[in-house]
């Protein structure tokens, strides 16, 4: 959830970045919570980054975003240094 002073009125695009992951070159199983469908939706992460052009379905109260990574899907233990969510739009 963004800090109260950083909540955008309208979000046009969103980027989810995964940094310092030890996935060994494998694609990370990244999913975002679809608030309307009440279900996890897999998104493509290219070079450990997912760009979402129409993010409305992934924005909850106060533009909250829920992110899920499942280590079992790539067969092992994943260590992730940082996951960041950047939103672009207007106040």
Backbone torsions as a table, in degrees:
resi	resn	phi	psi	omega
1	UNK	NA	129.2	177.6
2	UNK	-63.2	156.2	173.6
3	UNK	-59.5	149.7	-175.8
4	UNK	-50.8	-39.6	-179.4
5	UNK	-77.0	-6.8	-177.1
6	UNK	-111.1	7.2	179.8
7	UNK	-74.3	120.2	-178.9
8	UNK	-79.5	145.2	176.0
9	UNK	-70.4	-40.3	179.6
10	UNK	-135.1	127.0	179.1
11	UNK	-106.1	119.0	-177.9
12	UNK	-94.2	-30.7	-177.9
13	UNK	-152.1	156.8	-179.0
14	UNK	-145.4	142.2	177.6
15	UNK	-126.3	128.8	175.1
16	UNK	-109.3	121.9	-178.4
17	UNK	-117.5	140.4	177.2
18	UNK	-117.0	122.9	-176.6
19	UNK	-116.9	147.2	175.9
20	UNK	55.4	48.4	178.0
21	UNK	-94.8	142.8	179.7
22	UNK	-101.3	49.8	-177.3
23	UNK	-80.9	-3.1	176.8
24	UNK	63.3	37.7	178.0
25	UNK	82.9	-5.3	179.0
26	UNK	-81.8	152.9	176.9
27	UNK	-70.4	134.3	-179.7
28	UNK	-83.5	137.2	179.2
29	UNK	-79.0	89.7	-175.3
30	UNK	-99.2	130.4	177.6
31	UNK	-133.3	146.4	176.8
32	UNK	-118.6	146.9	-179.9
33	UNK	-77.7	122.4	176.7
34	UNK	-90.2	106.8	-173.7
35	UNK	-66.5	-33.3	-179.8
36	UNK	-72.2	-43.0	-179.2
37	UNK	-84.9	-14.4	-176.0
38	UNK	56.1	49.2	-178.7
39	UNK	-152.6	156.2	174.9
40	UNK	-76.9	139.6	179.0
41	UNK	-126.5	123.2	179.4
42	UNK	-71.8	140.7	177.2
43	UNK	-125.8	151.0	-179.9
44	UNK	-79.7	126.0	176.0
45	UNK	-110.1	108.7	178.8
46	UNK	-98.4	124.8	-176.7
47	UNK	53.8	43.7	177.5
48	UNK	61.4	31.5	178.4
49	UNK	-144.7	132.0	177.1
50	UNK	-116.3	124.0	177.7
51	UNK	-104.3	123.0	-178.4
52	UNK	-111.9	112.4	-176.4
53	UNK	-79.7	-29.0	179.5
54	UNK	-124.5	79.5	-169.2
55	UNK	-84.2	0.5	-171.8
56	UNK	-51.9	-40.3	-176.2
57	UNK	-68.2	-18.7	-179.1
58	UNK	-98.2	3.0	-177.3
59	UNK	-100.8	121.2	178.2
60	UNK	-98.2	-157.4	178.0
61	UNK	-55.4	132.8	-179.3
62	UNK	55.3	35.2	178.8
63	UNK	62.6	28.7	176.4
64	UNK	-64.0	145.0	177.6
65	UNK	-130.2	130.4	175.9
66	UNK	-105.8	129.8	-176.6
67	UNK	-118.7	140.6	179.0
68	UNK	-132.5	132.5	172.1
69	UNK	-123.5	130.9	-178.5
70	UNK	-118.5	113.6	-177.7
71	UNK	-66.3	-33.8	-176.6
72	UNK	-59.3	-28.7	-176.7
73	UNK	-71.9	-18.2	176.1
74	UNK	-113.8	9.8	172.2
75	UNK	74.9	53.8	175.0
76	UNK	161.5	-166.0	-177.4
77	UNK	-91.8	130.8	176.7
78	UNK	-111.6	132.0	171.3
79	UNK	-113.7	126.3	-178.6
80	UNK	-120.6	127.7	179.7
81	UNK	-73.3	-42.0	-177.3
82	UNK	-161.2	141.5	172.0
83	UNK	-119.2	125.2	179.2
84	UNK	-122.2	146.7	176.5
85	UNK	-123.0	119.4	178.5
86	UNK	-113.6	130.7	179.3
87	UNK	-114.7	140.1	178.1
88	UNK	-122.2	137.5	-180.0
89	UNK	173.1	-146.3	-178.0
90	UNK	-127.0	151.1	176.9
91	UNK	-84.1	NA	NA
